[in-house]
Each structure stands twice: as C-alpha cells, then as structure tokens.
C-alpha cells in the first residue's frame, strides 16, 4: 500500500480555464506531457488522437492525460470549446505504479452540476491567496479521489524488487549526485549485474533514467516559470548548463529555448 504521506507530495500543480475556437488543434505529438492533465469539458467537443486511437469528450466528461502522453487534441463546437484543467505531478509514483499504467481516457462521473462547481471553485481558489490555495488542493484531492477508481489500467510486468528500490531512489533524489556504485550497493547487487538488470527491466541505464527525471522537471520549469535556462539547469541538478542543453535536446529533440517557445500549456 502507498504511504499516505507520499500522496501529499505534489511536485507540481496548476489549474487553468481554456477557451478554444472551433477547429483549434493542440499538437503534442512531438512534445510528450511532463505532467498529468485532468480536464472537465464545459462546452464543445474534444477529439484526442494518439497511437492510432481517438478518445472523444464532450460537455460533462473528464479527459485524463498521463505523464509522457504524445497526442493531438482537436476542438470543435458552434461556440468553440471550454474546459477547466488541473495539471499536476507527484514526487514519486504514488498513484500510478510502473506495473499499472494508464493511457489517455475519458472518465464520466455522476452529477455534472456538482462536478462543474468543484472545478470552478478549485480554479478560483488556486488564483487566490494562501488560504484559498490550500482549499484548491483540498478540492483537487476530492476530485482525484473520485476519478482514480474510474480509470482503466494496463497491466505490465513488475520490476524486480531490487531494481524497484533503485528506481524509487532515483525518482526521489534525481537532482542530487550519486553513483552507479551507490545504486548497486543499495540494490544489493554487483555493479555489472545491476547495470545489466536495470537496463533490461527499465529500458535504459540508471544514469539515463536520472536524466529523464531531470528533463521532465526542466520541462515544467521552462513552461511554468521565468527562470533562465542556466538557473533551471542548476535546479534540476546539472553542474554544466552546456551539458544540460545537450542532454535536453538529445531526449526531447528540441533545445530548451525551442521547447519553451513551442510549448502550448493546454490540453
């Protein structure tokens, strides 16, 4: 069972209301989302295209988009489309484990008027002062507690417990310096065996996985802060902004500047 304390450790949270004109397209096929999106459709229709599939949402539906999703959303409606979206991520995988993945999907909950009221109050509180922002978090957890049980999951192979220990350590300490030797010792494995098992089960080396976490955090900071690229490089744990830029482009296909300029923060 997840530690309830970990459920309180959001690493990112925002709420925004969007209005899209009829025929508007949000193309994220080349920019996978660095956070979760959970949006309530207030008007219009949205078609989310990904992996050769389409999920269509309309007034009263919630669209749930997990981290790492690449897709294009097409919006339509005589008066355009209107929705409120919460964007968030947790410090560790507390809700969605590696062996229990989710894809983009529609969630329908009863009592639309009450749900609409919750999203609107969450938005208003988010834009308020500290006491109101605490209320926004309360409403968010209320909504996610209703959405979470309704999600469909894809069952995948579980990681070896020793590798899972290393993965969790990286996810909690990715902005810090540590060595493969330290991870191998933590996993009670030899360095060579750890390296081989980690890459076989996770799909990349431990250092690449650490960089993946760093770049995901940087993507959020590039779109949600006024920090310079040099400052972001330091915040996510890089000692060299040049190496940060090289790693960012290698992993995303864009330089940090290109990503910041191209990113449209909506769903």
N, C-alpha and C positions, 0 to 999 in steps of 0.2 A: 504494500500500500504506500502511496505517496505521503511524504511528510507534509502535513497541512501548512507548516511554516514555509515550505518551498512554494506553495501556491500563492503566497503573498508577495513573492519576489518578482514583480514585473520589472523588466529591464527597459521597456518602452511602452507608452500608452498615449493615444491621442483620439479625439473624436471630432469629426468634421461633417458638415452638411454640404451636399453637392447638387448642383443643377446642371443637367446635360441637355443639349439641344437634340432634336430628332436627327438621327443618323450619325451621332458622335461616336467615335471609336477610340477606346483606350488600348493601346497596343503595348503589352508587356511580354510579348513572345521572346524578346531578346533581353528582358530585364526581370529576372525572377524576383518575386517579392521577398524582401528581407524580414518580413514580419507577418503575423496573421491579420486578416481583414474579416470583419463581421458586420455586414451592412443590411439595414432594413429598407426595403423599397417602399417609398411613399406614393410614387406615381410613375407611370411609364413601364417599359419592358426592357430587361437587360438580357442579352444572349452572351454567355461566356463560352468561348471556343478554346479547347485545349486537347491535345493528344487525339485529334480526330473526333472529339466528342463535343456536344453542346449542352449546356445547362441553361435553361430559361427561367428567369424570375420575373414576377410581376408584383403589383401592389399587395402588401401583406406578407411577402416572402422574405426570408433572410438568406443572403448569399454568404457562404463561409469559404474563405480562401486561405489555405495553409501556407506556411513559410515555404519558399522555394518554388511556388507556382509560377509557371510561364503560360500566358494566355492573352487573348484579346477579348475585350468586352464591347459589345455593340449595343447602343442605346437608342430606343425609339419611343414615340408617343406623340399624340397630337399637340400636347403642351410640353413636350420634352420629357425628361426623366428626373426624378427627385429621390434622393436617398440620404440616410444618415449612416455613417460608417465609423466603427471603432477599429483602430489599428493597435496591435499590441504584440508583445513577445515576453517570454519568461526567461529568467537566467538559466534555467535548466529544463530538461524535457519532463515537466511535471504532469502535464495533461495528455500529451501525445508521445508515447514511447516509440522507440525505434522499431519494435515489432508490432506496432499498432498504428499504422499510418492512415492519414485521411487525404482525400483529394477534394478539389473544388466541388461543392454540392449545395443544393437548396435545402433549407430547413423551414418547415411551416409549423407555427405554434398557434394554439387557440387564442381567442380574444385579442384581435388585432388592435382595437382602440387602446387597450391597456398596454400592449407592447409598444405602440406608437408613443404613448405618453412616457414610457420608460426611456426610450431612445431620446426623445426631445428633452426630458429632464436631465438625462446624462450629458447631452450636448450643452445645455445651459449651465449646468454645474461645472463642467470641465472648463468653461470660459470664465468662471468666477474666481473668487479669491480662495485661499487655502481651505477654509471650512467647507465651501461649496465643492471644491475639487475632491475632498475626501468623500463627499456624498456621491460624486460622479463615479468614484471607484466602487462604492457600495452598490450602485445601480448596475455597473458593469458586471460585477460578480453575480448579481441576481440574474442578469440576462444569460451569462455564460453557463450558469448552473442549470438553466432550462434548455439551452442549446446543446450542451455537451452530450447528454444522454440520447439525443436525437441523431447524432452524427453516425454515418456509416464508416466502417473501418476496413482496411486491407491488412490481413494477417500476413506477416513476413517472418522469416527465420529470426530467432532470438540470438543475441550475441553471447559468446562465452562470457561468463561472469567476470573473469579476469580482465577481458578486453572492455567490458562494460564499465568496470571500475576506472580504467584509464580514460575512457570516453567522457565519463562524468567529471573526472578531474580536469580534463582539458576544457570542458564547457564551463566550469566554474572559475578556472584560472587562466583563460586564454590570453589575457592582457599581461600576464606575468612571464618571467623567464623560467624555463625548466628544460631538462634534457631528456633524451630518449632513455638514457640510463636510469633516470629517476622514475620514469613511467614504467619501465620494465621491472624495476625493483618493487614498485607499488603493486604491479600485477603478479609478482612472484614468478617471473619468467626470465629466462636469459634474454639478452639484448637481441640476438639474431632470431630467436623463436618469437619474441614479442613483435618484432618488426614484420615478420612473415605472417603471423596470425592477424595482426591489426589490419594490414593491407588486404588480406584475403576476406576478412569479415566486414570491414568498413568501406573498402573500395579505394582507399588512398592511404598514404603514410600518416603517421601521427602528426608530423610537422605540417603536412598539407591540411590535415583536419583542423589544427590550431589556426592556420592561416584562414581557413574557411570561416571560422568563428569570428576572427578579427575583421575580415572583409564584410561580413554580414552586419556587424556593429557599425563599421565605417559607412556602409550604405545608408543606414538610418541617419547617422550624424550628417552626412552630406546633404540629405533632403530635409532634415528637421532642425538644423542648427546653422548658425552663422560662423561656426569655427572654420578657420583656414585649413587647407589640406595638410599643412605641416602640423597644425595643432591636433587634427584628427589622427594623424599618423602616430603621434605620441600617446594619445588617449587609448588607442587600441593596441598599444604595446610594441610598436616598431621603433627601433633606435635610429633608423635612417628613413627620411621621407622619400628618398630616391628608391630604396628597396620597397617601400610601401607602394609607391606608384607602379613599380614594375609588377609586384605581386597582384595588385588590384586589377591591372589590365589583363594579366595572364588569366585571372579567374573569372572576370566579367566580360572581357572583350572590349572594355572601354576604359579610358583613363578616368581618374577621379573627377576631373573637370568635365569631361564629356558626360559622365554619369549624372553629375549634379545638374547640368544644363538640360539633359534629355528626360530626366525623371519627372513624370506627372503623378503627383501624390493623390490619386483617386483610384476607384476600383472599376 
